[in-house]
């Protein structure tokens, strides 16, 4: 099992699949057992279980602050 990914509030990630609005970049807005992400194109908010989020992330576009 791969080690968990370090995720921070404010990270901008590109997901493997595009959102129905056409955007594929999201900002991390909540951390915990579920990761809250907000689409940068249409501002829609989604909660994903951490394991599913880690599978769906393609790359980090920008890193948030490491508080």
PDB file of N, H, CA, C and O in Angstrom:
ATOM      1  N   UNK A   1       0.854  -1.187   0.000  1.00  0.00           N
ATOM      2  CA  UNK A   1       0.000   0.000   0.000  1.00  0.00           C
ATOM      3  C   UNK A   1       0.898   1.248   0.000  1.00  0.00           C
ATOM      4  O   UNK A   1       1.793   1.371   0.836  1.00  0.00           O
ATOM      5  N   UNK A   2       0.653   2.170  -0.943  1.00  0.00           N
ATOM      6  H   UNK A   2      -0.074   2.069  -1.622  1.00  0.00           H
ATOM      7  CA  UNK A   2       1.491   3.372  -1.000  1.00  0.00           C
ATOM      8  C   UNK A   2       1.245   4.282   0.202  1.00  0.00           C
ATOM      9  O   UNK A   2       0.158   4.271   0.780  1.00  0.00           O
ATOM     10  N   UNK A   3       2.254   5.068   0.577  1.00  0.00           N
ATOM     11  H   UNK A   3       3.137   5.076   0.108  1.00  0.00           H
ATOM     12  CA  UNK A   3       2.071   5.993   1.710  1.00  0.00           C
ATOM     13  C   UNK A   3       1.043   7.061   1.369  1.00  0.00           C
ATOM     14  O   UNK A   3       0.861   7.386   0.195  1.00  0.00           O
ATOM     15  N   UNK A   4       0.365   7.614   2.374  1.00  0.00           N
ATOM     16  H   UNK A   4       0.512   7.351   3.327  1.00  0.00           H
ATOM     17  CA  UNK A   4      -0.637   8.647   2.093  1.00  0.00           C
ATOM     18  C   UNK A   4      -0.002   9.907   1.519  1.00  0.00           C
ATOM     19  O   UNK A   4       1.146  10.226   1.830  1.00  0.00           O
ATOM     20  N   UNK A   5      -0.737  10.611   0.694  1.00  0.00           N
ATOM     21  H   UNK A   5      -1.669  10.352   0.441  1.00  0.00           H
ATOM     22  CA  UNK A   5      -0.272  11.849   0.074  1.00  0.00           C
ATOM     23  C   UNK A   5      -0.456  12.987   1.077  1.00  0.00           C
ATOM     24  O   UNK A   5      -1.469  13.044   1.775  1.00  0.00           O
ATOM     25  N   UNK A   6       0.525  13.896   1.151  1.00  0.00           N
ATOM     26  H   UNK A   6       1.348  13.850   0.585  1.00  0.00           H
ATOM     27  CA  UNK A   6       0.367  15.092   1.986  1.00  0.00           C
ATOM     28  C   UNK A   6      -0.569  16.057   1.259  1.00  0.00           C
ATOM     29  O   UNK A   6      -0.299  16.472   0.132  1.00  0.00           O
ATOM     30  N   UNK A   7      -1.664  16.404   1.916  1.00  0.00           N
ATOM     31  H   UNK A   7      -1.884  16.066   2.832  1.00  0.00           H
ATOM     32  CA  UNK A   7      -2.670  17.288   1.327  1.00  0.00           C
ATOM     33  C   UNK A   7      -2.837  18.475   2.270  1.00  0.00           C
ATOM     34  O   UNK A   7      -2.898  18.298   3.486  1.00  0.00           O
ATOM     35  N   UNK A   8      -2.909  19.679   1.716  1.00  0.00           N
ATOM     36  H   UNK A   8      -2.859  19.823   0.728  1.00  0.00           H
ATOM     37  CA  UNK A   8      -3.048  20.893   2.511  1.00  0.00           C
ATOM     38  C   UNK A   8      -4.222  21.724   2.007  1.00  0.00           C
ATOM     39  O   UNK A   8      -4.572  21.666   0.828  1.00  0.00           O
ATOM     40  N   UNK A   9      -4.826  22.494   2.903  1.00  0.00           N
ATOM     41  H   UNK A   9      -4.542  22.540   3.861  1.00  0.00           H
ATOM     42  CA  UNK A   9      -5.880  23.431   2.521  1.00  0.00           C
ATOM     43  C   UNK A   9      -5.292  24.418   1.506  1.00  0.00           C
ATOM     44  O   UNK A   9      -4.205  24.959   1.710  1.00  0.00           O
ATOM     45  N   UNK A  10      -6.013  24.638   0.431  1.00  0.00           N
ATOM     46  H   UNK A  10      -6.895  24.198   0.266  1.00  0.00           H
ATOM     47  CA  UNK A  10      -5.560  25.574  -0.589  1.00  0.00           C
ATOM     48  C   UNK A  10      -4.820  24.920  -1.746  1.00  0.00           C
ATOM     49  O   UNK A  10      -4.529  25.584  -2.741  1.00  0.00           O
ATOM     50  N   UNK A  11      -4.507  23.615  -1.637  1.00  0.00           N
ATOM     51  H   UNK A  11      -4.744  23.075  -0.829  1.00  0.00           H
ATOM     52  CA  UNK A  11      -3.883  22.921  -2.764  1.00  0.00           C
ATOM     53  C   UNK A  11      -4.805  22.997  -3.975  1.00  0.00           C
ATOM     54  O   UNK A  11      -6.025  22.909  -3.837  1.00  0.00           O
ATOM     55  N   UNK A  12      -4.233  23.157  -5.137  1.00  0.00           N
ATOM     56  H   UNK A  12      -3.242  23.229  -5.249  1.00  0.00           H
ATOM     57  CA  UNK A  12      -5.006  23.086  -6.379  1.00  0.00           C
ATOM     58  C   UNK A  12      -4.554  21.825  -7.098  1.00  0.00           C
ATOM     59  O   UNK A  12      -3.370  21.651  -7.387  1.00  0.00           O
ATOM     60  N   UNK A  13      -5.513  20.946  -7.384  1.00  0.00           N
ATOM     61  H   UNK A  13      -6.475  21.087  -7.149  1.00  0.00           H
ATOM     62  CA  UNK A  13      -5.201  19.654  -7.990  1.00  0.00           C
ATOM     63  C   UNK A  13      -5.920  19.497  -9.320  1.00  0.00           C
ATOM     64  O   UNK A  13      -6.995  20.055  -9.539  1.00  0.00           O
ATOM     65  N   UNK A  14      -5.296  18.723 -10.201  1.00  0.00           N
ATOM     66  H   UNK A  14      -4.423  18.270 -10.023  1.00  0.00           H
ATOM     67  CA  UNK A  14      -5.951  18.342 -11.453  1.00  0.00           C
ATOM     68  C   UNK A  14      -6.407  16.909 -11.271  1.00  0.00           C
ATOM     69  O   UNK A  14      -5.619  16.045 -10.886  1.00  0.00           O
ATOM     70  N   UNK A  15      -7.689  16.652 -11.547  1.00  0.00           N
ATOM     71  H   UNK A  15      -8.329  17.354 -11.859  1.00  0.00           H
ATOM     72  CA  UNK A  15      -8.243  15.314 -11.382  1.00  0.00           C
ATOM     73  C   UNK A  15      -8.173  14.548 -12.695  1.00  0.00           C
ATOM     74  O   UNK A  15      -8.065  15.147 -13.765  1.00  0.00           O
ATOM     75  N   UNK A  16      -8.234  13.222 -12.610  1.00  0.00           N
ATOM     76  H   UNK A  16      -8.322  12.735 -11.741  1.00  0.00           H
ATOM     77  CA  UNK A  16      -8.135  12.386 -13.813  1.00  0.00           C
ATOM     78  C   UNK A  16      -9.332  12.577 -14.751  1.00  0.00           C
ATOM     79  O   UNK A  16      -9.170  12.565 -15.971  1.00  0.00           O
ATOM     80  N   UNK A  17     -10.521  12.751 -14.191  1.00  0.00           N
ATOM     81  H   UNK A  17     -10.653  12.760 -13.199  1.00  0.00           H
ATOM     82  CA  UNK A  17     -11.725  12.952 -15.003  1.00  0.00           C
ATOM     83  C   UNK A  17     -12.197  14.392 -14.860  1.00  0.00           C
ATOM     84  O   UNK A  17     -12.103  14.980 -13.783  1.00  0.00           O
ATOM     85  N   UNK A  18     -12.698  14.949 -15.936  1.00  0.00           N
ATOM     86  H   UNK A  18     -12.774  14.472 -16.811  1.00  0.00           H
ATOM     87  CA  UNK A  18     -13.228  16.313 -15.895  1.00  0.00           C
ATOM     88  C   UNK A  18     -14.607  16.325 -15.232  1.00  0.00           C
ATOM     89  O   UNK A  18     -15.349  15.346 -15.313  1.00  0.00           O
ATOM     90  N   UNK A  19     -14.939  17.417 -14.591  1.00  0.00           N
ATOM     91  H   UNK A  19     -14.336  18.212 -14.526  1.00  0.00           H
ATOM     92  CA  UNK A  19     -16.254  17.655 -14.012  1.00  0.00           C
ATOM     93  C   UNK A  19     -17.231  17.885 -15.178  1.00  0.00           C
ATOM     94  O   UNK A  19     -16.797  18.310 -16.249  1.00  0.00           O
ATOM     95  N   UNK A  20     -18.526  17.619 -15.007  1.00  0.00           N
ATOM     96  H   UNK A  20     -18.879  17.274 -14.138  1.00  0.00           H
ATOM     97  CA  UNK A  20     -19.482  17.861 -16.095  1.00  0.00           C
ATOM     98  C   UNK A  20     -19.457  19.282 -16.665  1.00  0.00           C
ATOM     99  O   UNK A  20     -19.849  19.491 -17.813  1.00  0.00           O
ATOM    100  N   UNK A  21     -19.002  20.255 -15.879  1.00  0.00           N
ATOM    101  H   UNK A  21     -18.683  20.085 -14.946  1.00  0.00           H
ATOM    102  CA  UNK A  21     -18.923  21.627 -16.380  1.00  0.00           C
ATOM    103  C   UNK A  21     -17.741  21.804 -17.330  1.00  0.00           C
ATOM    104  O   UNK A  21     -17.648  22.819 -18.019  1.00  0.00           O
ATOM    105  N   UNK A  22     -16.842  20.827 -17.372  1.00  0.00           N
ATOM    106  H   UNK A  22     -16.918  20.002 -16.812  1.00  0.00           H
ATOM    107  CA  UNK A  22     -15.682  20.895 -18.248  1.00  0.00           C
ATOM    108  C   UNK A  22     -14.386  21.179 -17.523  1.00  0.00           C
ATOM    109  O   UNK A  22     -13.311  21.030 -18.104  1.00  0.00           O
ATOM    110  N   UNK A  23     -14.463  21.591 -16.245  1.00  0.00           N
ATOM    111  H   UNK A  23     -15.336  21.712 -15.774  1.00  0.00           H
ATOM    112  CA  UNK A  23     -13.253  21.897 -15.479  1.00  0.00           C
ATOM    113  C   UNK A  23     -12.634  20.647 -14.888  1.00  0.00           C
ATOM    114  O   UNK A  23     -13.341  19.710 -14.517  1.00  0.00           O
ATOM    115  N   UNK A  24     -11.308  20.634 -14.801  1.00  0.00           N
ATOM    116  H   UNK A  24     -10.734  21.395 -15.102  1.00  0.00           H
ATOM    117  CA  UNK A  24     -10.635  19.494 -14.165  1.00  0.00           C
ATOM    118  C   UNK A  24      -9.687  19.941 -13.052  1.00  0.00           C
ATOM    119  O   UNK A  24      -8.913  19.135 -12.536  1.00  0.00           O
ATOM    120  N   UNK A  25      -9.745  21.230 -12.679  1.00  0.00           N
ATOM    121  H   UNK A  25     -10.374  21.885 -13.098  1.00  0.00           H
ATOM    122  CA  UNK A  25      -8.915  21.718 -11.576  1.00  0.00           C
ATOM    123  C   UNK A  25      -9.800  22.063 -10.385  1.00  0.00           C
ATOM    124  O   UNK A  25     -10.868  22.657 -10.533  1.00  0.00           O
ATOM    125  N   UNK A  26      -9.332  21.678  -9.209  1.00  0.00           N
ATOM    126  H   UNK A  26      -8.464  21.195  -9.089  1.00  0.00           H
ATOM    127  CA  UNK A  26     -10.101  21.809  -7.980  1.00  0.00           C
ATOM    128  C   UNK A  26      -9.213  22.356  -6.875  1.00  0.00           C
ATOM    129  O   UNK A  26      -8.007  22.108  -6.869  1.00  0.00           O
ATOM    130  N   UNK A  27      -9.808  23.111  -5.924  1.00  0.00           N
ATOM    131  H   UNK A  27     -10.787  23.312  -5.930  1.00  0.00           H
ATOM    132  CA  UNK A  27      -9.099  23.619  -4.749  1.00  0.00           C
ATOM    133  C   UNK A  27      -9.546  22.812  -3.529  1.00  0.00           C
ATOM    134  O   UNK A  27     -10.742  22.590  -3.337  1.00  0.00           O
ATOM    135  N   UNK A  28      -8.594  22.373  -2.707  1.00  0.00           N
ATOM    136  H   UNK A  28      -7.623  22.552  -2.863  1.00  0.00           H
ATOM    137  CA  UNK A  28      -8.900  21.638  -1.475  1.00  0.00           C
ATOM    138  C   UNK A  28      -9.395  22.640  -0.438  1.00  0.00           C
ATOM    139  O   UNK A  28      -8.699  23.605  -0.123  1.00  0.00           O
ATOM    140  N   UNK A  29     -10.616  22.410   0.103  1.00  0.00           N
ATOM    141  H   UNK A  29     -11.182  21.626  -0.153  1.00  0.00           H
ATOM    142  CA  UNK A  29     -11.205  23.331   1.069  1.00  0.00           C
ATOM    143  C   UNK A  29     -11.469  22.686   2.431  1.00  0.00           C
ATOM    144  O   UNK A  29     -11.803  23.387   3.387  1.00  0.00           O
ATOM    145  N   UNK A  30     -11.323  21.353   2.533  1.00  0.00           N
ATOM    146  H   UNK A  30     -11.052  20.784   1.757  1.00  0.00           H
ATOM    147  CA  UNK A  30     -11.584  20.663   3.800  1.00  0.00           C
ATOM    148  C   UNK A  30     -10.716  19.413   3.876  1.00  0.00           C
ATOM    149  O   UNK A  30     -10.551  18.706   2.882  1.00  0.00           O
ATOM    150  N   UNK A  31     -10.162  19.143   5.054  1.00  0.00           N
ATOM    151  H   UNK A  31     -10.296  19.718   5.861  1.00  0.00           H
ATOM    152  CA  UNK A  31      -9.355  17.943   5.268  1.00  0.00           C
ATOM    153  C   UNK A  31      -9.972  17.094   6.362  1.00  0.00           C
ATOM    154  O   UNK A  31     -10.736  17.592   7.189  1.00  0.00           O
ATOM    155  N   UNK A  32      -9.643  15.829   6.366  1.00  0.00           N
ATOM    156  H   UNK A  32      -9.022  15.425   5.695  1.00  0.00           H
ATOM    157  CA  UNK A  32     -10.152  14.895   7.362  1.00  0.00           C
ATOM    158  C   UNK A  32     -10.306  13.533   6.717  1.00  0.00           C
ATOM    159  O   UNK A  32      -9.595  13.214   5.764  1.00  0.00           O
ATOM    160  N   UNK A  33     -11.230  12.724   7.224  1.00  0.00           N
ATOM    161  H   UNK A  33     -11.808  12.984   7.998  1.00  0.00           H
ATOM    162  CA  UNK A  33     -11.495  11.425   6.615  1.00  0.00           C
ATOM    163  C   UNK A  33     -12.050  11.620   5.200  1.00  0.00           C
ATOM    164  O   UNK A  33     -11.826  10.796   4.313  1.00  0.00           O
ATOM    165  N   UNK A  34     -12.775  12.724   5.006  1.00  0.00           N
ATOM    166  H   UNK A  34     -12.958  13.393   5.726  1.00  0.00           H
ATOM    167  CA  UNK A  34     -13.248  13.105   3.683  1.00  0.00           C
ATOM    168  C   UNK A  34     -12.555  14.398   3.279  1.00  0.00           C
ATOM    169  O   UNK A  34     -12.334  15.281   4.107  1.00  0.00           O
ATOM    170  N   UNK A  35     -12.217  14.500   2.010  1.00  0.00           N
ATOM    171  H   UNK A  35     -12.396  13.783   1.337  1.00  0.00           H
ATOM    172  CA  UNK A  35     -11.555  15.690   1.479  1.00  0.00           C
ATOM    173  C   UNK A  35     -12.606  16.518   0.737  1.00  0.00           C
ATOM    174  O   UNK A  35     -13.288  16.013  -0.155  1.00  0.00           O
ATOM    175  N   UNK A  36     -12.727  17.775   1.107  1.00  0.00           N
ATOM    176  H   UNK A  36     -12.172  18.186   1.831  1.00  0.00           H
ATOM    177  CA  UNK A  36     -13.639  18.692   0.423  1.00  0.00           C
ATOM    178  C   UNK A  36     -12.890  19.423  -0.671  1.00  0.00           C
ATOM    179  O   UNK A  36     -11.842  20.020  -0.421  1.00  0.00           O
ATOM    180  N   UNK A  37     -13.429  19.379  -1.899  1.00  0.00           N
ATOM    181  H   UNK A  37     -14.280  18.895  -2.101  1.00  0.00           H
ATOM    182  CA  UNK A  37     -12.807  20.079  -3.013  1.00  0.00           C
ATOM    183  C   UNK A  37     -13.854  20.942  -3.707  1.00  0.00           C
ATOM    184  O   UNK A  37     -15.038  20.606  -3.729  1.00  0.00           O
ATOM    185  N   UNK A  38     -13.401  22.064  -4.275  1.00  0.00           N
ATOM    186  H   UNK A  38     -12.439  22.337  -4.257  1.00  0.00           H
ATOM    187  CA  UNK A  38     -14.296  23.000  -4.950  1.00  0.00           C
ATOM    188  C   UNK A  38     -13.792  23.216  -6.366  1.00  0.00           C
ATOM    189  O   UNK A  38     -12.623  23.541  -6.575  1.00  0.00           O
ATOM    190  N   UNK A  39     -14.686  23.032  -7.348  1.00  0.00           N
ATOM    191  H   UNK A  39     -15.636  22.768  -7.178  1.00  0.00           H
ATOM    192  CA  UNK A  39     -14.331  23.199  -8.762  1.00  0.00           C
ATOM    193  C   UNK A  39     -13.974  24.665  -9.023  1.00  0.00           C
ATOM    194  O   UNK A  39     -14.705  25.569  -8.618  1.00  0.00           O
ATOM    195  N   UNK A  40     -12.853  24.891  -9.696  1.00  0.00           N
ATOM    196  H   UNK A  40     -12.259  24.157 -10.025  1.00  0.00           H
ATOM    197  CA  UNK A  40     -12.429  26.258  -9.990  1.00  0.00           C
ATOM    198  C   UNK A  40     -13.182  26.848 -11.179  1.00  0.00           C
ATOM    199  O   UNK A  40     -13.116  28.055 -11.411  1.00  0.00           O
ATOM    200  N   UNK A  41     -13.900  26.009 -11.939  1.00  0.00           N
ATOM    201  H   UNK A  41     -13.953  25.028 -11.751  1.00  0.00           H
ATOM    202  CA  UNK A  41     -14.656  26.492 -13.091  1.00  0.00           C
ATOM    203  C   UNK A  41     -16.066  26.930 -12.697  1.00  0.00           C
ATOM    204  O   UNK A  41     -16.496  28.031 -13.041  1.00  0.00           O
ATOM    205  N   UNK A  42     -16.791  26.060 -11.967  1.00  0.00           N
ATOM    206  H   UNK A  42     -16.441  25.166 -11.687  1.00  0.00           H
ATOM    207  CA  UNK A  42     -18.204  26.367 -11.662  1.00  0.00           C
ATOM    208  C   UNK A  42     -18.469  26.575 -10.171  1.00  0.00           C
ATOM    209  O   UNK A  42     -19.597  26.886  -9.790  1.00  0.00           O
ATOM    210  N   UNK A  43     -17.444  26.407  -9.313  1.00  0.00           N
ATOM    211  H   UNK A  43     -16.527  26.154  -9.623  1.00  0.00           H
ATOM    212  CA  UNK A  43     -17.550  26.630  -7.868  1.00  0.00           C
ATOM    213  C   UNK A  43     -18.386  25.572  -7.141  1.00  0.00           C
ATOM    214  O   UNK A  43     -18.843  25.821  -6.026  1.00  0.00           O
ATOM    215  N   UNK A  44     -18.597  24.401  -7.747  1.00  0.00           N
ATOM    216  H   UNK A  44     -18.226  24.199  -8.653  1.00  0.00           H
ATOM    217  CA  UNK A  44     -19.348  23.311  -7.118  1.00  0.00           C
ATOM    218  C   UNK A  44     -18.461  22.625  -6.085  1.00  0.00           C
ATOM    219  O   UNK A  44     -17.276  22.410  -6.336  1.00  0.00           O
ATOM    220  N   UNK A  45     -19.023  22.278  -4.920  1.00  0.00           N
ATOM    221  H   UNK A  45     -19.986  22.453  -4.716  1.00  0.00           H
ATOM    222  CA  UNK A  45     -18.262  21.637  -3.848  1.00  0.00           C
ATOM    223  C   UNK A  45     -18.616  20.161  -3.762  1.00  0.00           C
ATOM    224  O   UNK A  45     -19.786  19.790  -3.860  1.00  0.00           O
ATOM    225  N   UNK A  46     -17.591  19.309  -3.576  1.00  0.00           N
ATOM    226  H   UNK A  46     -16.640  19.610  -3.497  1.00  0.00           H
ATOM    227  CA  UNK A  46     -17.760  17.863  -3.507  1.00  0.00           C
ATOM    228  C   UNK A  46     -16.945  17.336  -2.330  1.00  0.00           C
ATOM    229  O   UNK A  46     -15.841  17.819  -2.077  1.00  0.00           O
ATOM    230  N   UNK A  47     -17.479  16.351  -1.611  1.00  0.00           N
ATOM    231  H   UNK A  47     -18.375  15.959  -1.818  1.00  0.00           H
ATOM    232  CA  UNK A  47     -16.738  15.646  -0.563  1.00  0.00           C
ATOM    233  C   UNK A  47     -16.391  14.251  -1.071  1.00  0.00           C
ATOM    234  O   UNK A  47     -17.266  13.518  -1.532  1.00  0.00           O
ATOM    235  N   UNK A  48     -15.122  13.889  -0.986  1.00  0.00           N
ATOM    236  H   UNK A  48     -14.412  14.485  -0.612  1.00  0.00           H
ATOM    237  CA  UNK A  48     -14.674  12.560  -1.410  1.00  0.00           C
ATOM    238  C   UNK A  48     -13.954  11.884  -0.256  1.00  0.00           C
ATOM    239  O   UNK A  48     -13.206  12.544   0.465  1.00  0.00           O
ATOM    240  N   UNK A  49     -14.160  10.582  -0.058  1.00  0.00           N
ATOM    241  H   UNK A  49     -14.768  10.046  -0.644  1.00  0.00           H
ATOM    242  CA  UNK A  49     -13.337   9.870   0.923  1.00  0.00           C
ATOM    243  C   UNK A  49     -11.864  10.010   0.537  1.00  0.00           C
ATOM    244  O   UNK A  49     -11.529  10.050  -0.647  1.00  0.00           O
ATOM    245  N   UNK A  50     -10.991  10.084   1.536  1.00  0.00           N
ATOM    246  H   UNK A  50     -11.263  10.051   2.498  1.00  0.00           H
ATOM    247  CA  UNK A  50      -9.562  10.322   1.292  1.00  0.00           C
ATOM    248  C   UNK A  50      -8.962   9.323   0.291  1.00  0.00           C
ATOM    249  O   UNK A  50      -8.213   9.723  -0.601  1.00  0.00           O
ATOM    250  N   UNK A  51      -9.280   8.038   0.429  1.00  0.00           N
ATOM    251  H   UNK A  51      -9.889   7.713   1.153  1.00  0.00           H
ATOM    252  CA  UNK A  51      -8.717   7.016  -0.462  1.00  0.00           C
ATOM    253  C   UNK A  51      -9.148   7.259  -1.915  1.00  0.00           C
ATOM    254  O   UNK A  51      -8.345   7.115  -2.837  1.00  0.00           O
ATOM    255  N   UNK A  52     -10.406   7.623  -2.108  1.00  0.00           N
ATOM    256  H   UNK A  52     -11.059   7.739  -1.359  1.00  0.00           H
ATOM    257  CA  UNK A  52     -10.905   7.891  -3.456  1.00  0.00           C
ATOM    258  C   UNK A  52     -10.253   9.149  -4.035  1.00  0.00           C
ATOM    259  O   UNK A  52      -9.895   9.185  -5.213  1.00  0.00           O
ATOM    260  N   UNK A  53     -10.104  10.175  -3.200  1.00  0.00           N
ATOM    261  H   UNK A  53     -10.396  10.146  -2.244  1.00  0.00           H
ATOM    262  CA  UNK A  53      -9.440  11.412  -3.640  1.00  0.00           C
ATOM    263  C   UNK A  53      -8.027  11.107  -4.123  1.00  0.00           C
ATOM    264  O   UNK A  53      -7.615  11.581  -5.182  1.00  0.00           O
ATOM    265  N   UNK A  54      -7.279  10.309  -3.342  1.00  0.00           N
ATOM    266  H   UNK A  54      -7.614   9.924  -2.482  1.00  0.00           H
ATOM    267  CA  UNK A  54      -5.893   9.998  -3.703  1.00  0.00           C
ATOM    268  C   UNK A  54      -5.816   9.209  -5.011  1.00  0.00           C
ATOM    269  O   UNK A  54      -4.865   9.380  -5.774  1.00  0.00           O
ATOM    270  N   UNK A  55      -6.797   8.353  -5.279  1.00  0.00           N
ATOM    271  H   UNK A  55      -7.569   8.215  -4.659  1.00  0.00           H
ATOM    272  CA  UNK A  55      -6.821   7.606  -6.541  1.00  0.00           C
ATOM    273  C   UNK A  55      -7.123   8.512  -7.728  1.00  0.00           C
ATOM    274  O   UNK A  55      -6.582   8.314  -8.816  1.00  0.00           O
ATOM    275  N   UNK A  56      -7.989   9.510  -7.520  1.00  0.00           N
ATOM    276  H   UNK A  56      -8.428   9.670  -6.636  1.00  0.00           H
ATOM    277  CA  UNK A  56      -8.453  10.354  -8.623  1.00  0.00           C
ATOM    278  C   UNK A  56      -7.531  11.527  -8.976  1.00  0.00           C
ATOM    279  O   UNK A  56      -7.658  12.109 -10.053  1.00  0.00           O
ATOM    280  N   UNK A  57      -6.598  11.877  -8.073  1.00  0.00           N
ATOM    281  H   UNK A  57      -6.494  11.404  -7.198  1.00  0.00           H
ATOM    282  CA  UNK A  57      -5.706  13.016  -8.337  1.00  0.00           C
ATOM    283  C   UNK A  57      -4.722  12.644  -9.437  1.00  0.00           C
ATOM    284  O   UNK A  57      -4.084  11.592  -9.386  1.00  0.00           O
ATOM    285  N   UNK A  58      -4.609  13.512 -10.422  1.00  0.00           N
ATOM    286  H   UNK A  58      -5.128  14.366 -10.463  1.00  0.00           H
ATOM    287  CA  UNK A  58      -3.633  13.318 -11.492  1.00  0.00           C
ATOM    288  C   UNK A  58      -2.325  14.012 -11.141  1.00  0.00           C
ATOM    289  O   UNK A  58      -1.251  13.420 -11.245  1.00  0.00           O
ATOM    290  N   UNK A  59      -2.423  15.294 -10.717  1.00  0.00           N
ATOM    291  H   UNK A  59      -3.296  15.775 -10.632  1.00  0.00           H
ATOM    292  CA  UNK A  59      -1.219  16.034 -10.323  1.00  0.00           C
ATOM    293  C   UNK A  59      -1.602  17.245  -9.490  1.00  0.00           C
ATOM    294  O   UNK A  59      -2.754  17.680  -9.489  1.00  0.00           O
ATOM    295  N   UNK A  60      -0.619  17.779  -8.784  1.00  0.00           N
ATOM    296  H   UNK A  60       0.316  17.425  -8.784  1.00  0.00           H
ATOM    297  CA  UNK A  60      -0.804  19.009  -8.018  1.00  0.00           C
ATOM    298  C   UNK A  60      -0.374  20.171  -8.906  1.00  0.00           C
ATOM    299  O   UNK A  60       0.763  20.216  -9.374  1.00  0.00           O
ATOM    300  N   UNK A  61      -1.292  21.111  -9.135  1.00  0.00           N
ATOM    301  H   UNK A  61      -2.216  21.074  -8.755  1.00  0.00           H
ATOM    302  CA  UNK A  61      -1.005  22.292  -9.941  1.00  0.00           C
ATOM    303  C   UNK A  61      -0.290  23.326  -9.085  1.00  0.00           C
ATOM    304  O   UNK A  61       0.670  23.959  -9.524  1.00  0.00           O
ATOM    305  N   UNK A  62      -0.774  23.489  -7.853  1.00  0.00           N
ATOM    306  H   UNK A  62      -1.554  22.975  -7.496  1.00  0.00           H
ATOM    307  CA  UNK A  62      -0.220  24.476  -6.928  1.00  0.00           C
ATOM    308  C   UNK A  62      -0.401  23.940  -5.515  1.00  0.00           C
ATOM    309  O   UNK A  62      -1.426  23.331  -5.210  1.00  0.00           O
ATOM    310  N   UNK A  63       0.593  24.163  -4.645  1.00  0.00           N
ATOM    311  H   UNK A  63       1.426  24.658  -4.892  1.00  0.00           H
ATOM    312  CA  UNK A  63       0.496  23.680  -3.275  1.00  0.00           C
ATOM    313  C   UNK A  63       0.052  24.794  -2.344  1.00  0.00           C
ATOM    314  O   UNK A  63       0.482  25.939  -2.481  1.00  0.00           O
ATOM    315  N   UNK A  64      -0.816  24.451  -1.392  1.00  0.00           N
ATOM    316  H   UNK A  64      -1.166  23.521  -1.281  1.00  0.00           H
ATOM    317  CA  UNK A  64      -1.286  25.409  -0.394  1.00  0.00           C
ATOM    318  C   UNK A  64      -0.273  25.539   0.732  1.00  0.00           C
ATOM    319  O   UNK A  64       0.797  24.932   0.687  1.00  0.00           O
ATOM    320  N   UNK A  65      -0.609  26.327   1.732  1.00  0.00           N
ATOM    321  H   UNK A  65      -1.479  26.820   1.769  1.00  0.00           H
ATOM    322  CA  UNK A  65       0.307  26.545   2.865  1.00  0.00           C
ATOM    323  C   UNK A  65       0.332  25.322   3.764  1.00  0.00           C
ATOM    324  O   UNK A  65      -0.702  24.695   3.994  1.00  0.00           O
ATOM    325  N   UNK A  66       1.504  24.981   4.272  1.00  0.00           N
ATOM    326  H   UNK A  66       2.344  25.491   4.085  1.00  0.00           H
ATOM    327  CA  UNK A  66       1.692  23.801   5.118  1.00  0.00           C
ATOM    328  C   UNK A  66       1.615  24.196   6.579  1.00  0.00           C
ATOM    329  O   UNK A  66       2.647  24.299   7.243  1.00  0.00           O
ATOM    330  N   UNK A  67       0.426  24.417   7.091  1.00  0.00           N
ATOM    331  H   UNK A  67      -0.412  24.333   6.552  1.00  0.00           H
ATOM    332  CA  UNK A  67       0.244  24.891   8.467  1.00  0.00           C
ATOM    333  C   UNK A  67       0.282  23.758   9.440  1.00  0.00           C
ATOM    334  O   UNK A  67       0.145  23.974  10.645  1.00  0.00           O
TER     335      UNK A  67
END
